[in-house]
Amino acid sequence: MKKIAEDSFDNIRKLFTDYLERHGHRKTPERFTILKEIFATDGHFDIETLYIRMKNHKYRVSRATLYNTIELLLDCGLVTKHQFGTNYAQFEKTNMMIQHDHFIFNETGEVLEFYDPRIEEIKAHVQDLFNVDTTHYSLTFYGNSREQK
């Protein structure tokens, strides 16, 4: 498991603790173990992969607890959910991340992340055009490799 900088994880833990308290949810050790495992994970993950990884690390957590905790983390903004054209959801940590977008390979389902500042300009243009504020957005490209087979 990747080491998380203690001070940054303390901030993440505090955000989650504050959220749980504000919404009357219990602060269980399992929820914080799931939070720590997610923030030690690079890239995208699905619930089953997270469940197996936690079992391999000898954590006792049920799938139901994972699903319920993911819902809480989505609601408080620490996790983002993606549906990359598959029948299962993928997630990623979001706190303190730069906005990024995705390219999905049709053949393999591999996910590449990228950032292009021109997309921020397009977002600003759309906001001005429609006189709106954007709370979030999702941009995903799908395609194939140009390499010869």
N, C-alpha and C positions, 0 to 999 in steps of 0.2 A: 504494500500500500504506500502511495506517495506521501511524503511528509508535508504537512500543512504548517505554514508559519503560524506560531502560537498566537501572536497578536492579531493577525487577520482572522483566524478561526474564532478567537474570542469575540471579535466584532460580529461575525456571522452568528455565533451562538447567542449573543445578546439580542440581535434582531429577531431571531426565532423565538427566544424566551419572551421578549416584549410582545410579539404577535400572539403567542399562546395565552399569555396573561390577559391581554386586551379582549380576546375572544372566548375566554373561559374554558380553554382546553387544558388538559393535564400535561404537566411537564415530566414525561416518563424517561427513564434511562434509554429505552429502546428508540424513542424518537431522536434523541441526541446522538446515539450510536449511528443511526441511519444518516443523519445530517453529516456527521464526521466522515462516514464512508463515501457519501456523495461528493463532498468537497475534497476528498483525496483522489477522486477519479478525474482523469483527463478525458475530454471528449464526451460523446453521447453514450447513453446506456438505456437498456430497457429493464423493466421490473424483474424479469426472470434472471437476467445476467446479474443484476444487483443482489437478488436473493441468493443465487449460487455463490457469488463472491463472499457474501456475509456468512453463509454456512461454512465455506472453506476457511474463513477467519475465526470460526468457532463462535460466532454470535448467534444467540438464540432469538430469532425474530420470525414471525409468521408472514406469509404473503399478505394477509389482510392488514397487518400492521404496516407493511411496506406501502400498500396502496393508500391506506388512510393517511400516512405521513406524507407521501408524495402530494396528495391533494392539499394538505396544509401548506407544504412548501411552495406549491404552485400559487396558492391564494396569497401568501405573504411575499411572493416575488423572488424567492431564492432559487427556484427551479423553473425552467421553461419546458414546455411540452411541444414536440414536433410530430407530425404525421407525414412522413416522407413517402407518400404513395404506397405504403404497405398497410397491412391489416393490424399492425401493432404500433404502439406509441413509443417514441424515444424521448429521452429527457436529457437535460444538461443543466449544470449549475449556472446561475446568472449573476450573482452578486459581484459587483465591481468589474464586470466584463465589458469590454468594448463591444459596441454593436457589431454584429457580423452577419453574414449571409451564407447560404449553402449551395453547393453543387453536388448532385447525386448522380452517380453512374448507374445507368439503367441495367447494365449487365451484372454488376456485383452488389449494388446497393451501398457501395462505399460513399462516405460523406466527406466532402472537403469543405473547409470553412475559409471564407475570404472576407476582406474588408476593402471597400472602395469608397473614398470620400465623395465621389460624384453622386452616390445614392443618397447621401445626406442632403445634397443640393436638390435632388428630385423630391425628396420628402418635404423640404422647405417650400418648394414651388407648389406642391399639392396643397399644403396647409394654407398658403396665401391664396391660391386659386379658389378654394372652397371655404375660406375663412374658418378653418377648423384647427384644433390642436391634436396631434398624433400622440396617443398613449403608448402604442407599440406597433410594430409591423413585422411581417415575415416575407422574405424573398428567397425563393428556392428555384434554382435552375436544375433541369434534368437533361441528361445527354449521354453520349457515348465517347469513348476515347477516339482520337484521330489516328492512332497508331495502326499500322497495317497488321493484319492477322496472318 
